[in-house]
C-alpha cells in the first residue's frame, strides 16, 4: 500500500486574519486543535486549507467575484497586507513516506494558480476533507435526493456511470416527449383545414383526393379526375397542360411581360396611405442623374473661379507657416523683400486673413470637384442601365406603329445612345406615353383576371401543389413519430439494463459505507440510536438518480426523513457520521480531516463523545480542528494522545500582527493579565485548576470513577478532585490549612465536592463575583498548589508499579511525595506573591 500524503507544515501570511507569518509545524505532531472565541481567526486556518485546493482560488462562501452578498477573492487578503508590504499567500509542505514537497499559493491577482503539490494531494481527496459545522444540516435537510445521490456517487467514484445513467434518462425523456408531441400534427391539421375550406378535419389520402376531384377540379371540368394525389398522376399532368393553354388563350402572360418591360423604364407609385407619389425606373434614374450632374458642373465652375490661383497652392501653404499665429512674422516679404507695411495687405493680420481666404477657396473647389466626379459616375451608370432596358420595350411594340410611339421611342433610344457626346434627349413625351400605356395594361390585366373568376386552372394547380407539399409534411411527421416511438422503446430496454447494473454497483458500495456511518453515529449518539439507512428508489422507478436518508423512527413511522423527527444534534450527527465515514473509507491516499466548529449543536456529553470518537476511530488520520467551545477543547486535550496532537489557544487578535497564540495551558500571567485589563478571569481560573488537577491525577496514578456517560475517557473537574481526595485520604496525607482564609478550596477538595460550573463558558460566581474575590480565591489555590512541590522544586510525579506513594518524576530526585509545609506566618496572599 502506498504511503499516504499528509501536511508537514502550514504557513499563513497576509491571509485572512493572519498578517504576519504564522507557521504550524506538523512534522512531529501531525494533528492540531485550535481554540479561540469567535472572531479571533481560528477559522482562517481551515480557510487556508480550502483555498489551497480550490479550483478557482477562492472560498465557497466568498464566491469567484465580488457580487451581491459575496465578498469575492479580495477578502482572502488581510486588510493590512498591502500597507505592510506583505504578499498574501498560504505556504505548505507535504510529506509522503520520507519525501517532502514545498508549495505555496498566492491570494492576490486574477491568476491564483493551484500548486502542483496541492494538485497531487487533492487527487487523494475523493471526498472533500473540510467539514464546517454550519453546513452539516445541508446534506440532511436541504439537499435534494438527486443532489445527495450525485455527492455520494462521486465519493464512490461512480461519476462516469452516473453520467451515463443521467444522459440515458434525459435522452429517454426527450425522445418520449418528442414522440408524444402533437405540435406538428396540430399545425398541419390547421393548414389542411385552411386549404380545404374546413371540409377535411384530418389527413386521409382518400378523403383529400375526393376533395380535390369534387371541389377543386370538377367546377372547371367534371370529366377530369386524379387517380392519386401525386405529381406523376396523368390527371395532374393534364392540369398543368391546361394552365399553359389558359395563359396563351387569354394573352395574360404576354401582357404581364409587356408590363414588366414598361415598369423597368418608368413607373409612378402612389402610397396607399395617400402620401406623395414617387417615380422609379431607368428613365427616371437617368434624368435625375443628369440633373445632379448639371448642378455639380455649375458648382465646380464657380469654385474654380474662386480658386483660380490653385497653381500657387504650395506657395499659400508655405506662406501660412510663416504667418501662423504662433510663429514670429517676418518684417518683409521673403520673396521680393518688400516691407510688410508697403504690401497690398499692409499688415501681418491682414496677410493672415488673406491666406485663410485663399486656402478655404482651395478646399471648397476640391469638394466641388469630388462632387462632380461622383455625379459623372452616377450618370454613366444610369445611362448604361437605360440603354440596356430600352430594346425590350421596343420589341413589344407593334410594327404598324399606328400612334408613332415606336418611332418616337427608337429616336429617344438613339439620342440616349449619343450621350455624352451630345445632350440627352428630353424624356417628358416618352414618360407621358409610358404612363398612359401602363394604366391601360393594368386595366386590361385586371379585366382578364376578373373574367377568369374563382375557378381557373392556375388556381387549381396551385391548390393541388399546396396539398402535395402538405402530404409530404404529414408523411414526414408520421414517420418521425413512429421512429421516435421505436427509439424510445429501445432506450427503455437499454436504460433498464444499464440502470439495474449501476443500481447493483451503487447499492453494494452504499452498503459498505452505511455500516461505518452507523458505527460513527452510534459512537456520538449512543448504542440505542436509530440506525440511518441510505436507500435507492425501487427498481421500477424511472428515476434511479436519487438517494434518500431514512430512519425507522417508530413502528408507525417507518422509513421517514430524519429532518422531521431527529433533534438538531442528531441531524448534525447524521451528516457528520456520513462525511467522516466517507473520508475514512475513500481518502486513504490523503487521510486529512479539517473540522471547523462542528460541535455547536451538542451538549457536554456529546462533545465528550466526539472527542472519544476521534481518539478511538481516527488515529490514522491527520486532523486539523478549530472550535470556539472551550469545554470541548479541554475534552480533546484529555482524550487525545499528546504524542500526536498539539493544542493551541488564540488569546487575542492584534490588527497589526494577527491572532496571538498562547500555550494551551493557562498560566498565572494570563490570569493576571485579565485582571490588569479589568476583566474577569473566572474561565481561566477554572481551566487552570482543571489542568492542574488532571496533571496531578495522572502523576499520582489515581483511579478515577467515571459517572455513567455514553463514553469513557472523559473527566469532570469534580471527578478528578474526588479521585485525588480519596487517594490522599487512603495515604493518610492531609494538606495544611492556609493561614488567614477559610480554605474553601482545600476543604472541598478533600471532600471531593468541588462545585460544578454552570455553562461551558462561564463559571458560577465565586463569593460576590468581583475581581477582588477572584484574586483571593486564586491566592488560596496557589498557596495550596505550592504544597505539592517536591523538595527539588519540581511538581511532576509518577507512581511506579508496586508503589503506593508517587515519587518525583525527575530521575535524579525520585523523592516520595509529601506535602510541603507552608512557611509559618505566611498568608495566601503572600504565597500568591511568591
N, C-alpha and C positions, 0 to 999 in steps of 0.2 A: 504493500500500500504506500502511495506517495506521501511525502511529508506535507502536512498542512501549512498554509501560509497564514502568518499572524503579524500583528503590528509589533515592531521592535521599539518604536518611539513615535511620538506625535507632537508637533510644534505648531502653535497658533501665533501668528504675528500680524498685527494690524487687522485682525479678522474678528468681526462681530464685537463682542465685549472686550477682546484682548488687544490692547495697544502694543505694549512691549512684549517681546517674545516670551512664551511660556512653553516649556518642553515637559512632556510627560514621558519619563523613561520607563518603558515596559519590558526591558530586557531581562530583568531578574524576577520581577513580579508582574506577570502579564495582565492581571486583572486590576481594574481601577474603579473605586467608588468615590463619588464626589458629593458632598453635602453642601447646600447653601440655601438660605432663604430665597424667595422669589426675587428676580431682578438683579442678581449679582453675577450672572454669567455662566452658570453651570451648564445650561443647555447649549451654549456656544460650542462646547466640546462635541456634542452629538451633531450639531450643525456642521462642524468641520468634517466629520465622517461622511455625512450625507453629501456635502459639497464635493469631496474628493471623488466620489463615484457618480456624481450627477452627469447625465448625458449632456445637458445644456449649461453646465457650470453655474448652477443656482440652487436654491432650495425650493421645495414644492410650495411652501406657503408664501414665498416671495414672488414666484412667477418668473417668466422669462423676460418680462419688460414691466416698466412702471405703468400700470394701467388699473383704473378703478380702485379697488381696495388693496391691490398688490403693490408692494414697495419696489419690486424688481431687484436685479443684481446690484445696484448701487448700495443696497442695505447690507451687502456682505462685508464691506469695508468699515472699519472703525471710523467714527466721525472725526476723530482727531488724527488719523493716519497721514493725511496729506500735509497738514501743518507740521507734523513731527518728522516728515520726510521718510516715513516707513511704508514700504511696498506691502500691501495686504496680501497674505498668502498663507497656505497651510503646507507645512513640510511633514514628511513622514519617512519612516524606514520600515520595510517589511522583512521578515525572515522566513525562509523555507528551508528546513533542515539546518544547515550551517551557513547558508548563503543569505546575505543581507543585500537589499537593494534600496537605495535612497531615491526619493522623488519629492516633487512639490507641485502645487497648482496655484497660480496667481488668481486673486479675487477681483481684479480690475481689468478694464478694457473690454472690447467687444469679443475678442477671442480669448477664451479661458480654457485652453485645451486640457483634456484629461491626460495625466501622465501614463506612460506605458506600464509602469509598475502597478498603478491603480487599476488599469485595464486588466492586467493579468490577475490581480487579486479579485476583481469584480467578476471575472469568469467563474470563480468558485462560489459565487452567490446565486444559487438557484432561487432562493427566497431572499428578499431584502433583509439585511441583518438589523435594520433600525426599527425599533418598536417605540412609539411615542404614546404615552398614556391617553392623550386626548383623541387619538384616532382609533382606540381599541373598539369602541362601540360601533364604529362604521361598518366593520366586516359583518357583525352580527345583525345590526338593526337597519342600516342604511343601504348596504349593497343589495342590488337585485340578485335573484338566483343566477341570472346569466353572468353578472359581473363576478360573483363568487366562484362560479364554475370556471370562468376564464382564469382567475387568480390561482385556484388550486391546480388547474391543468398545467399552468406554467410552472408551478412548483414541482409537479410530477414530470416535467419535461415532455409534455404531450402537446405542446403548442402546434406543431405541424399537423398532427392528427386532428386536433380541434379545428384548425383552419380548414382542413378538408371537409370535416363534418359541417362546419358553418357554411362553406361555399355550396355544398350539396343541398343543404336546407334552403338557402337563399335561391339557388337555381330552381329547385322544385317549386318554391313559392311563386317565383316569377313566371315559370313556364305554365303553372296551373292557372295563374291569373290571366295570362295571355290566352290560354286555351278557352277559358270561360268568359273572356271578354266579349261583349256583344256590340262594342262601339262601332266596329267597321260594318257589321251587318246592319245596324240601325242606320248608319249613314247611307249605305247602298239601298236600303229599303226606301229611304226618303227620296233618293234620286229616282228610283223606279216609280214611285207614286207620282212624282212631278212629270216624268216622261210619259206616263200612261194616263195622265189626267185622272188620277186616283182610281183607275179601273183595275189595276193589278196590285194586290197588297204585299205579296211575297214572290220572290223569283221562282218561276216554274217554266221550263223551256216550252212546254206545250201551250201554256196559258199566254205567255209572252208572244209566241208565234201566232196564236189566234188573234191577239190584239193587233199585231202588225197587218195581218191579212184583211181583217174586218174593218179596223178603224183608221188605218194609215193608207193602205193601197186601194181598197175597194171603192172609196169615193171617186177615184180617178179612172179605175179600170177593174170592175168586179171579176173579170176573167183572169187577171194576173194574180198569182199567189206565190208565196215562198214555200218550198217543201221543208226547208230547215233554216234556222236563223244562222246563216253563215255567209261569208263574203264569197265563197265558191259556189253558192247556190245559183242555178240558172235564172231564177226569178230576180235575184238581187242584181245579177249582171244586166238583165233587161231593164231594170230600173235605171241603172247607170246610162244605158243607151238612150233611154227616153229623156234623161236630163240634158244630154248633148243636143238631141233633136229639138227640144223645147227652146233652148237658148238660141239655136240657129234660126228657128222659125220665127221667133219673136224679135230677133236682132238685138236683144238686150245686151249680149256680150259685146257686140260691136259698139253699141252706144257707150258702154262703160269704158271701152278702150279709148274712144274719142275724148270722152270727158277727162280721163287721166292725162292724155296728152295736152289738153287745154289747160287744166289747172297747174300743169308743170310750168306753163308760161305765165299765167296770171289767174288770180282768184281773190275775191273780196270775201272776208269772213266777218259776219256780224254776230257779236256775242249774244247768247240767249237772254242775258240779264239786261240787255239794252245799252251796253257800253258803246264806245267808239269802234267803228268798223276798222279793220286792218287789212292790208293787201299783201299778198305774197306771190311767189313765182319768180321765174328767171328774168322777165322783163322788168318787173318792179324792182328787183335787186340791182339790175344793171343801171336803171335810171337813178336810183339813189346813190349808187357808187359814182356815176358821172357828176351828179350834183355836188357830192362831197369832194370830188377831185377838182372841180372848178373853184370851190371855196378855198381849198388848200393852195391852189396855184395863185389866187389873188393875194392870200395872206403872205405867201412866200415872196411875191414881188414887192409888197410893202416893206417887209422886214429886210429884204435885200438892199433896198434903197437906204434904209436906216443904217445898215452895216456896210456901206459902200467901201469903207476903209478896212475891210476884212484882211486885206493883204498885209496890213500893219498889225495884225493881232499879236504877234510875238513882241513887237515894239511896245504895244499897250501893256502887255503883261509884265515886261521888264520895267517899264516906267512905273507901274503900280508898286513894285517893290521899293523903288527909290522914294516914292511919296506916300508910303504907308504911314498910318497914324503912329506906329511905334518905332519908326525909323527917323533918322536925322536928315531932313530935306536938304538938298544941295542949294547953294546960293545962285547958281547959274545953270542953264540947260547943259546937260552932259554931252549933247550932240553939236550944238552950234555956239556954245559959250555965251549965249545971250543971258543977261541978268534976269532973274525971275521977275523982278518988278517991271522989266521992259517987255515981257512977253504979252501975248494977247490976253491971257488969263489974268496976269497981273499979280497973283499971289499963290502961295502954296495951297491953301484951302480950295481956291478956285480950280487949280490944276487937279486936285484930288476929285472934285465933283465931276470934272470933265472926263477923267479916267473912268470913273464909275459908270457914267452915262454910256460911254463907248463900249465898255465891257458888257453891260446889260443888253445893249443893242446886239452885240455879237451872240449872246446867249439866246435872245428871242429869235434871231434868224436861224440859229441851229435847231431850235424847237420847230419852227415853221418848216424847215427843210425835211426834218424827220416825219412830220405830219404829211407832207406832200408825197414822200416815198411810200408811206403806208397807204395813202389814197390811191396811188397809181397801181400798187399791188392788188388792192381790193377790186379796182375797176377791171383789171386784166382777168382776175379770177371769175368775176360775174359775167364778163364778156364771153369767156370760153364756155361757161355753162349755158348761156343763152344760145350761142352758135350750135351747141350740141343738141339742144331740145327743139329748135325750130323745124328741122326736117320731119320729125314725127308728126307734127301738126299739119304740115303742108301735104303730106301723103294722105291724110284722112279727108282732104277737101276734094270735091268733085272737079273733074277736068273741064266740064262745060262752063264753070265759073260764071254763073248767071249774074251774081251780085258783084263780081270783080274782087272778092275778098282774097281769093287765092293769089291773084296777080299782085295785089297790094302787099300780101304777106311775103311773097317772093322778093318784091322790091325792098321791103323792110329788111329781109334777110341779107340782101346784097349790101345795103347801107351799113348794117351792123358788121358785116364781114370786112368792110373797108376801114373800120375804126382800128387804130387811132390815126391812120394816115389822113383820113377825112373825118369830119364831125359825124357823130352818131345821128341817125335819123330820129325824127320825132315819133313817139310811140302812142300818142293820145288816140289817134284814129284806130289803130290796131287794138288798143286796150278796150275802147268802146265797143268794137265789134265782138271781141272775145267775151266781154261781159254779157252782151245780148245772147250770143250763142250758148254760153254756159247756162243761162236761165232757161233757154229753150230745151237744152239737153236734160236738165234736171226735171223739167215738167214732163217731158216725153218718157223718161225712165220711170218716174213715179206713176204715170198713167198706165204703162205696161204692167208694172208690178201690181197695181190695183186691179187690173183686168184679170190677172192670173188668179186672184183670190187666195183663200186659205190653203187650198189643195193644189200644190204644184209638185212636179216631180223632183225639183230641187229640194223642197221641204220634206218630201217623202224620204228621199235618200239620206238627208241629214238626220232625220228621226231614227231611221234604221241604223245608221252609223253610230249614233249615240247608244242605242240599245246593244249593238255589238260590243262596244267598249265596256258597257255595264256588265254584259255577260262574262267578259274576261275577268273583270274585277270580282264578280260574285264567285266564279270558279276558283280564283286565287285565294279568296278569303276562306272558302270552304275547305280547300286543300290544306291551307295553313293551319286551320283549326284541327283538322284530322291529324296532321303530323305532330302538332304540339301535344295533342291528347296522347298519342302513341309515345312521344318522348317523355311525357310526364309519368306515364305508367312504367316505363323502363327505369326512369330515375327513382321512382318509389321503390322498385325492387332493389336497385343498386344501393340506394341510401339506407334501406332497411338492413341490408347485409353489412355495409360499412359501419353503420351506427351500432349494430349489435356487437361487432368486433371491438370497436372503440369503447363501447359501454363495458364490455368484459374487462378490457385493459384498465380503464379508469376505475372501475369498481374494485378490482383486485388491488390496485395501488391505494385507493381510498381506505381499504381495509387495513393496509399496512400502516397508514397514517392515523387511523381512528383509534387504535389501541394505545399508542404513546400519547396521543392527545388526551384521552380519558385518564391515563395514568397521571399526567401532569395536573389535569383538572381536579382529580381526587386529592392530590398532594396539597392543593390550595384549599379546596372546599370541604375536604374530609371524605372518608370512605363511604359515607352514606349518600353522597351527592348523586343525583340522577345522571345517568350516562347520556352523553351527547352523541347523536348519530349524524353521519354525513350520507345523505340519501340522494340518489339519482331518480329521475322520473320513471314511471312504469315503462316497460319495453314497448308498449303500444303507443306511447306518447310521441307525437310527431316532432316535438322539440326536445331533443336529448341534452341540449346545451344548458342545463340548469342544475343547480345543486342546492338542496335545502339543508339547513341546520335544524334538527328537530330533537325533542326530548319527549319521553313518556312521563308527563308531569303527574298524572293521576290515572286511576282506572278509567275515568270518563274524560280524560284529557290526553289521548294518545297521539303521538307524532305531531306535537304542536310546536310553533316557533318559540324559541327561548325568550325573545324580547317581551312577550306578553305575560310571562309567568315567573321569570327569574328576577332577582334583585339586581341592583346596579353593580355590586361587586361580583355577583355570579356571571353577569353578562361580560364584564371585563375579564373574568377568569376564563370563560369560553374562548374569547378571542385570543387572550394571552397564551392559553394552552395550545391552541391550534398553531399560532405563529411559532412558538418555541419548539413544538414538536416538528414542524416543517423545517425549521432552521437546523435542528439537531440531525434530522434524517437526511436532508438534501445538501447541506452546506459543509460537508465533511472536508472539502478541499480548502475551505477558508472558514473555520468554525468561530466566527466573530459574532458577538451579540451586543448591540447597543440599546440600552434601556433608558428611556428618558421619562422620569416621573410616572412610573407605571402603577404606583400603589395609592393613588389619590382617592380611590373609591373603597379602600379596605379599612377595616378596623384593626386594632392592635394584634389580635390573634392571627388574622390572615396575613398581616405584614410579616409576622414571625414565620408563618408557613411558607411564604415566598422566599424568605432568606434561607430556610431549611431546604427548600426545593433546589435552589441554586447550589447549595453545598452538597446535596445528595446526587443530583442528576446531571449537573452541567460542569463537572470538574474538568472535562476535556475540552471546554470552550474558553475562549478569551472574552471576558465580559467587561464592558465599559458602561458604567451605570451612574446616573445622576438622580438626585432626589432632593426635595425640599423638606422631607419628613425626617426630622432628627431622630425620632424614636426608631424608625426603620433603619436609619444609618447605623445606630448603635446595635440593633439586632444583627446587622450584617457583620459588624466587627466581632461580635460574639460568636457567630456561627461559621464564618468563613475562615479558611486556613490562612494564617499570616504569611506563610511562605509563598503563596500565590497571589495574595491580594495586597494592594496598597490603598490606604484611605486618606482622602484629602478633604479639608474643610476650607471653604471660602468664608472669610470673616468680614469682607468689605469689598466695595467696588470703587477704585480710585480712577477718576476720569483721565488723569494724566498717566496712568500706568495700566490699569485693567484690574481684574479680580486679584485680591490679596489672599494668599493661602496661608494657613497655619497647620501645624502638626495636628493629626486627628485627635490627639488627647488635649483636653483643656488644661491650660497652665495657670498658675497663680497670677501671672502677668496679664493674661487675657481677662480674668475676673476683675483685677484691679483697674484695668483699662476701661471696663464697662462703668465702674463706679466713677472714674475720673470724668467720664462724659455725662455723668448724672443719670445713667441708665441702670435698670435693674439687671442683676447678674444671676437671677434665680435659675434660669435654664442652665447656665454654665456651671453653677454650683451643683445642681442635681447631676449633671453629666460627669463632673469631676469626681463626685462621691461614688457614682456607679462604676466609673473606670477604676478607681482605686480599690473598691470592693471586689471587682472582678479580678484584678491583679493579685490581691491578697488571697482570694479564694483559690485561684489557680496555683499560686505558690505553695499554699498550705495543703493543697490536695484535699479539700473538704468534699464531703458528699452532699450534693445539692438535691433536695427533694423537689421534684418538678410537680407543680399542680397539674391537674388533668386538663391538658390542652390537646388540640388536634396534632400538634407536632412537638417533638422534644427539642433539646438543644437550645432552648430559649429561656433566658433568665430575667426575672424581675428584680428590682433593687431590694425589695423586701425578702425575696427568696435567698439572695446572696447574704444579706445581713443575718437572716435566721440561721443559715448554714454556718457562717463564721462564728456567730454567738454560741451555737451548740458545740462546735469544735473547741472553742476556748473553754467552755464550761466543762467539757469532758477532760480537758487537760488541767482543770482547776487553775486556769490563768485568768486573772481579773485585771483590767486596766485601772490605773489610778484615776481618781477624780481630778478634774482640772480646777484649780483654786479660783474662786470668785464667780463661778457660773453654776447653773442648775444641772449641767451635764445631761441635758435632754438627749443629745445625740448618743452619748455613751450608754445611758440607761435604755434607750430604745434599741440600741444595737445588741446589748446583752439579752434583752427580752426577745429579740428577733421580731420587733414590732415597729420597724421604721415606717413612718407614714407613707401612704401611697400619694401619688400626684394625680392631678386632675386630667387635663388634656395632654396630648403628646407634645405640646409646645410649652405650656405654661404650668408650673407647679402651683399648688395651693400656697397662699401667703404664709410666711413663717413669722409668727408674732404679729406685729402690727403691719407687716408688709413693707416697711420702709427700708431704704438703703442702709441706714444705720443699723437696723435689726439684722439685715443680711450680713453686714460686716461682723457683727457679734457672733452670729452662727458660724461664719467662716473661720473666725479666730478659734472658736471651740473645736471645729473639725480639724484644723491644722495642729492644734495642741494635742488632740487625740491621735492624729496621724503620726506625730513625732514619736509616740510611744512604740511604734512598730519599727523604728530604726534599729539596725544591728549595731553592735559596738564598733564596727568598722565604718559606720555611717551610711551603709547601703540599705536598701529596702526591698531587695529581691530575695525570695526564699524558694526553696524546693523541699519536698519531703521524699527522700529516697525510700524505696520499698523496704518494709520491715520496721521503719522508724515511726514512732508516734508523734514526735515533735518535728516540725520543719527546721531546716538549717539554712544558713545564709548561702545563697547561690553562688557567691564568689568563691572560686576554687581554692584561694589562699586563706580563706577565713573558715567557712563551714561551721560557724558557731551556732549552737542550738538557739532557737527563738526564745526570747524572754522579753517582757515588756520593759521598755526603757523608762525609768522613773523620772518624772518631771523634777526640775530644779526647785528646791524649796523656795516658797515665796513668789514663784512665777505665776502670773495670771495668763488667761487665754490670750489676752491682747499682747502680752509680752512674747508668748510663744509664736503668735502670728507675726510679730516683727522679726523674730529670728528666722 
